[in-house]
Amino acid sequence: MNNKYMAALIRGLCIDLTGKPFFVITGEKGNIPAKAMRAIIKPEESPENAVKIICDAYSAWKKENAPAGGKNISAGKNISAGNNISEGNIEVPLPSCAAVCTDNSSGTLYWIDSDLDSARRRIAEKDCSPIITGAAETGTLIDTEQRASVVKNRIALVTGGAQGIGEEIVRNLAAAGAVVYIADLNIAGAEKLAGEINAAQKRTAALAIVVNVSDEASVEAMFGTVAEKTGGLDLCISNAGVLKAGSVLEQEIADFKFVTDINYTGFFIITKFAGRLLRLQHYAAPQWKTDIIQINSKSGLEGSNKNGAYAGGKFGGIGLAASFAMELIDYNIKVNAVCPGNFLDGPLWSDPEKGLFLQYLKAGKVKGAKNVADVRKFYESKVPMKRGCAGKDLARAILYIVEQEYETGQAVPVTGGQVMLH
């Protein structure tokens, strides 16, 4: 296994023992601190065997480093039993530093804590003191406290997150307590947005990361970086999208392919590499559910006149989401789509030079429209709630999907009543 992905297994161990998200930062290779958990894993080991070695390493570490007094549990209990622990208020000791090596000397260090800033502090201070927290529990009643913090301390990634509806999703997830990767080809915009959010939240709530969603090497490198910086991922939102309207009788094949490469093929590529990372976590935390969500469109539910490239890709995206859901549920990865109505106040629609209002005006898509205001009024009149979709509307749907543990493969409309499922 590549060392950068070992963090996902270590993170999975922490999640499995506690039922809570953790951050794991891949550090430098060097001498192993005395209180670190030590695992000797050969490069040729499979992920499944690596998990067993890590669990054994945890058990050995716990005997030497767990504080005296109080009950605790053994690694691998959830893995072997196939269900979460339900034993009341049991304390679990966790290592704050783990070392993975091929022999008993130096190894790659992984630093662990319940939030990103604390994990960074441990690296700076070389603080290897154990973490004491509660064990994972199950029950039949809704945990109202947990419901109020659905994504708190979870790690999310939003493609196309530097602007438009992606920016709205990022801001809402950060406000809800998540740490969000702003994944965008516009890295300058992503860094600017991350700075604004971190200042407002007074914590590291957003991280900028560059990606071209239509390029496999770029996407693979991005998820490798995610594994190194935070240990893994809980929520991947495939939002990056483009649109070029045009009649099927007139549109150039290059424009059709441009739209399809981002909106349809890009979702496939994102799911491929996100799924691989989430699968690694699953090996160590089989009860932990993770999510991949495609931001689709109402056009994926009903079509769009003179906009076939966009609607066709979105229709196809729903088919991909349903198909991926059937396959990836074996790793407790839920895959769903959210189909928002028109985000009329965002740059996709309102940009004065490239926005859809202007594109549709030029394409003659709205009969009788003489200016952009006429086009906007036409689209608002088609919505029973008489307004476009807002970022908070979409964010609520995302939180619902993450919280809902018994649903996958769905296309959830957020259209103000414009499109109703039967």
C-alpha positions in Angstrom: 0.0 0.0 0.0 1.1 3.6 -0.7 1.9 5.3 2.6 -0.3 8.3 1.8 -3.4 6.1 1.9 -2.4 4.3 5.2 -3.9 7.4 6.9 -7.4 6.3 5.7 -7.0 2.9 7.6 -5.7 4.6 10.7 -8.6 7.1 10.5 -11.0 4.1 10.0 -9.7 2.5 13.2 -10.4 5.6 15.2 -13.9 6.0 13.7 -14.7 2.3 14.3 -13.7 2.5 18.0 -15.5 5.8 18.7 -18.3 6.3 16.1 -17.0 9.8 15.6 -14.9 11.4 12.8 -11.2 12.0 13.3 -8.4 13.8 11.5 -5.2 12.1 10.6 -2.3 14.1 9.1 0.5 12.3 7.4 3.8 13.6 8.7 7.4 13.1 7.9 9.4 9.8 8.0 11.6 9.8 11.1 12.3 8.4 14.6 9.3 6.9 16.3 8.2 8.6 19.5 8.0 6.5 22.7 4.2 6.8 23.0 3.4 6.3 19.4 1.5 3.3 18.1 3.8 1.2 15.9 2.6 -0.9 13.0 5.1 -2.9 10.8 3.4 -3.1 7.4 5.2 -4.3 4.2 4.5 -2.4 1.0 3.0 -5.5 -0.6 0.3 -6.0 2.1 -3.3 -5.8 1.0 -5.6 -3.2 2.7 -7.4 -6.1 4.5 -4.2 -7.5 6.0 -3.0 -4.0 6.8 -6.2 -3.4 8.8 -5.5 -6.5 10.9 -1.9 -5.4 11.5 -3.1 -2.0 12.6 -5.7 -3.5 15.0 -3.1 -5.7 16.6 -0.7 -2.7 16.8 -3.5 -0.8 18.6 -4.1 -3.6 21.1 -0.3 -3.7 21.9 -0.2 0.1 22.2 -3.2 0.1 24.5 -1.6 -2.3 27.0 1.4 0.0 27.3 -0.1 3.4 27.1 -3.8 3.4 28.2 -4.4 5.4 31.4 -5.1 3.3 34.5 -8.7 3.0 35.6 -11.9 2.9 33.6 -13.1 0.3 31.1 -11.9 0.2 27.5 -12.4 -1.9 24.4 -10.2 -3.7 21.9 -9.5 -2.8 18.4 -11.3 -4.9 15.8 -14.4 -5.5 17.9 -16.7 -3.7 15.5 -14.9 -5.2 12.6 -15.2 -8.8 13.7 -18.7 -8.6 15.3 -20.1 -6.7 12.3 -22.0 -4.2 14.5 -21.4 -1.1 16.6 -20.6 -1.3 20.3 -23.5 -0.7 22.7 -22.0 -1.0 26.2 -22.8 2.4 27.8 -20.3 5.0 28.7 -17.1 3.1 27.9 -13.9 5.0 27.6 -11.6 4.4 24.6 -8.0 5.4 24.6 -6.6 6.4 21.2 -3.0 7.1 20.1 -2.4 10.7 19.0 0.6 9.5 16.9 0.9 6.3 14.9 4.0 5.1 13.0 3.9 2.8 10.0 7.3 1.2 9.1 8.8 -1.8 7.4 11.0 -2.6 10.3 11.5 -1.6 13.9 13.5 1.6 13.3 12.1 4.7 11.6 8.6 5.0 10.1 6.1 7.4 8.6 4.3 9.3 11.4 0.6 10.0 11.4 -0.8 12.5 13.8 -4.4 12.1 15.1 -7.0 14.3 16.8 -10.7 15.0 16.8 -10.3 18.3 14.9 -7.9 19.6 12.3 -6.3 22.4 14.3 -5.7 20.1 17.3 -4.0 17.6 15.0 -1.8 20.3 13.6 -0.9 21.5 17.1 0.2 17.9 18.1 2.6 17.9 15.1 4.1 21.3 16.1 4.4 20.3 19.8 5.3 16.6 19.1 2.5 15.9 21.6 2.0 12.1 21.8 -0.3 12.0 24.8 -3.2 9.5 24.5 -6.7 10.7 23.5 -9.5 9.5 25.8 -13.0 9.5 24.3 -16.2 7.5 24.4 -16.9 4.3 22.6 -19.3 4.0 19.7 -22.9 3.3 20.7 -26.1 2.3 19.0 -29.7 2.7 19.8 -33.2 2.8 18.3 -34.0 6.5 19.1 -32.9 9.5 17.2 -30.0 11.3 18.9 -31.3 14.9 18.8 -27.8 16.3 19.7 -26.3 14.4 16.8 -29.0 15.5 14.5 -28.2 19.1 15.2 -24.6 18.6 14.1 -24.9 16.2 11.2 -21.6 17.2 9.6 -19.8 18.6 12.6 -16.0 17.7 12.3 -16.7 15.6 9.2 -14.4 16.0 6.2 -16.2 17.2 3.0 -15.0 18.0 -0.5 -16.9 20.1 -3.0 -15.8 20.2 -6.6 -16.4 23.5 -8.4 -16.5 25.0 -4.9 -14.9 28.4 -5.5 -17.9 30.1 -7.0 -21.6 29.9 -7.7 -23.7 27.2 -6.1 -20.5 25.4 -5.1 -19.5 28.4 -3.0 -22.9 28.3 -1.3 -22.5 24.6 -0.5 -19.0 25.2 0.9 -20.2 28.1 3.1 -23.1 26.2 4.5 -21.1 23.1 5.3 -18.5 25.1 7.0 -21.1 26.9 9.0 -22.5 23.5 10.0 -19.2 22.5 11.5 -17.5 20.5 8.7 -14.0 21.0 7.4 -14.4 21.5 3.6 -12.0 21.1 0.7 -12.8 23.7 -1.9 -11.8 21.8 -5.0 -11.5 23.9 -8.1 -9.4 24.6 -11.2 -9.6 28.2 -10.1 -7.2 27.7 -7.2 -6.8 31.5 -6.6 -10.6 31.8 -6.1 -10.6 28.7 -3.8 -7.8 30.1 -1.6 -9.5 33.5 -1.3 -12.8 31.8 -0.3 -11.0 29.5 2.2 -9.4 32.5 3.8 -12.7 34.3 4.2 -14.4 31.2 5.7 -11.6 30.5 8.1 -11.6 34.1 9.3 -15.3 34.0 9.9 -15.4 30.6 11.6 -12.2 31.3 13.6 -10.9 27.8 12.9 -9.6 25.9 9.9 -12.9 25.2 8.3 -11.9 25.3 4.6 -8.9 24.1 2.6 -8.2 25.0 -1.1 -7.2 22.2 -3.4 -6.7 22.3 -7.2 -8.4 19.8 -9.5 -9.5 19.3 -13.1 -12.5 17.0 -12.8 -12.2 15.8 -16.4 -8.6 14.6 -15.9 -8.0 11.3 -14.1 -4.4 12.1 -13.0 -5.6 15.4 -11.5 -8.4 13.8 -9.6 -6.3 10.9 -8.3 -3.6 13.4 -7.1 -6.3 15.4 -5.3 -7.6 12.5 -3.3 -4.0 11.5 -2.5 -3.5 14.9 -1.0 -6.7 14.7 0.9 -5.5 11.4 2.5 -2.2 13.0 3.5 -3.7 16.2 4.9 -6.7 14.9 6.8 -6.6 11.1 6.7 -9.7 10.6 4.6 -13.1 11.9 3.7 -16.8 11.6 4.8 -18.7 13.5 2.2 -17.8 14.1 -1.5 -20.0 16.5 -3.5 -19.5 16.3 -7.2 -20.7 19.8 -8.1 -18.4 21.1 -10.9 -20.5 21.7 -14.0 -20.6 23.8 -17.2 -23.3 24.7 -19.6 -23.3 25.7 -23.3 -26.8 26.1 -24.6 -27.5 25.4 -28.3 -29.9 23.7 -30.7 -29.2 20.1 -31.7 -29.4 21.4 -35.3 -26.6 23.9 -34.7 -24.4 23.0 -31.8 -20.8 22.1 -32.5 -19.6 18.7 -31.4 -16.7 20.4 -29.5 -19.2 22.3 -27.3 -21.3 19.1 -26.7 -18.2 17.2 -25.7 -17.0 20.0 -23.4 -20.3 19.9 -21.4 -20.4 16.1 -21.3 -16.7 15.8 -20.2 -17.3 17.9 -17.1 -20.9 17.1 -16.2 -21.1 13.4 -16.9 -17.6 11.9 -17.3 -16.3 14.2 -14.5 -18.8 12.6 -12.1 -17.6 9.2 -13.1 -13.9 10.1 -12.5 -14.7 11.8 -9.1 -16.7 8.8 -7.9 -13.9 6.4 -9.1 -11.2 7.9 -6.9 -13.4 9.1 -4.1 -14.8 5.6 -3.9 -11.3 4.1 -3.6 -10.5 6.3 -0.7 -13.8 5.7 1.1 -13.4 2.0 0.6 -10.1 2.0 2.4 -11.8 3.7 5.4 -14.5 1.0 5.2 -12.0 -1.8 5.7 -11.2 -0.4 9.1 -14.6 1.1 9.9 -17.2 -1.1 8.3 -20.2 0.5 10.1 -19.3 4.1 9.2 -21.4 5.4 6.4 -20.0 7.9 3.9 -21.6 9.8 1.1 -21.0 10.8 -2.6 -23.6 13.3 -3.8 -23.9 14.6 -7.3 -25.3 18.1 -7.7 -27.6 17.3 -10.7 -30.4 19.6 -11.9 -34.1 19.6 -12.6 -33.0 19.3 -16.2 -31.9 15.8 -15.3 -35.6 15.0 -14.4 -37.5 16.7 -17.3 -35.1 17.7 -20.1 -34.3 21.2 -21.4 -35.2 22.8 -24.7 -32.2 23.7 -26.8 -30.0 22.5 -24.0 -29.5 18.8 -24.9 -25.8 18.5 -23.9 -26.5 19.7 -20.4 -29.8 17.9 -19.8 -28.5 14.7 -21.4 -25.4 14.7 -19.2 -27.6 15.3 -16.1 -30.0 12.5 -17.1 -27.0 10.3 -17.4 -25.7 11.5 -14.1 -28.8 10.2 -12.3 -28.2 6.8 -14.0 -24.6 6.8 -12.8 -25.7 7.7 -9.3 -28.2 4.9 -9.2 -25.7 2.4 -10.6 -22.8 3.5 -8.4 -25.2 3.3 -5.4 -25.9 -0.4 -6.1 -22.2 -1.2 -6.2 -20.7 1.0 -3.5 -23.2 0.2 -0.8 -21.0 -2.9 -0.3 -18.6 -0.5 1.3 -21.3 1.5 3.1 -20.9 4.4 0.6 -24.2 6.0 -0.2 -24.5 7.6 -3.6 -27.3 10.1 -4.3 -28.1 13.1 -6.5 -29.7 16.4 -5.6 -31.6 18.1 -8.4 -31.9 21.8 -7.7 -34.0 24.2 -9.6 -32.5 27.3 -11.2 -30.0 29.1 -9.0 -31.0 32.4 -10.6 -28.8 34.7 -8.5 -25.5 32.8 -9.1 -23.0 33.6 -11.9 -24.2 30.6 -14.0 -27.4 32.5 -14.6 -26.6 36.1 -13.9 -23.1 36.7 -15.2 -23.5 39.7 -17.5 -21.2 38.3 -20.2 -21.6 34.5 -20.1 -24.7 33.9 -17.9 -27.6 31.7 -19.0 -30.0 34.7 -19.0 -27.9 36.2 -21.8 -27.3 32.8 -23.5 -31.0 32.0 -23.6 -31.8 35.5 -24.8 -29.4 35.1 -27.7 -30.5 31.5 -28.5 -34.2 32.7 -28.6 -35.1 30.1 -26.0 -37.7 32.4 -24.4 -40.2 33.6 -27.0 -40.9 37.3 -27.0 -38.1 38.1 -24.6 -36.5 41.4 -25.4 -33.9 41.6 -22.6 -32.4 39.7 -19.7 -35.1 40.9 -17.3 -37.7 39.3 -19.5 -35.9 36.0 -19.5 -35.5 36.0 -15.7 -39.2 36.8 -15.2 -40.1 33.9 -17.5 -38.1 31.4 -15.4 -39.4 32.8 -12.1 -43.0 32.5 -13.3 -42.5 28.7 -13.9 -41.8 28.1 -10.2 -44.8 27.7 -7.8 -42.8 29.4 -5.1 -42.0 32.2 -7.5 -38.2 32.3 -6.9 -35.1 30.5 -7.8 -33.3 27.9 -5.7 -31.0 29.3 -3.0 -27.9 27.9 -1.5 -29.6 27.2 1.9 -32.3 25.1 0.1 -29.6 22.9 -1.5 -27.6 22.7 1.8 -30.7 21.4 3.7 -31.1 18.6 1.1 -27.5 17.6 1.4 -27.8 17.5 5.2 -30.9 15.3 4.9 -29.1 12.9 2.6 -26.1 12.6 5.0 -28.3 12.1 8.0 -30.6 9.6 6.3 -28.9 6.2 6.7 -31.5 4.1 4.9 -31.5 5.7 1.5 -29.2 5.5 -1.5 -29.5 5.8 -5.3 -32.1 8.6 -5.1 -32.5 11.8 -7.1 -33.9 14.4 -4.6 -35.6 17.4 -6.3 -35.2 20.9 -4.7 -37.2 22.8 -7.2 -39.8 24.9 -5.4 -42.5 22.6 -6.7 -41.5 23.1 -10.3 -40.7 19.4 -10.7 -42.7 16.9 -8.6 -41.8 13.2 -8.5 -44.5 10.6 -8.8 
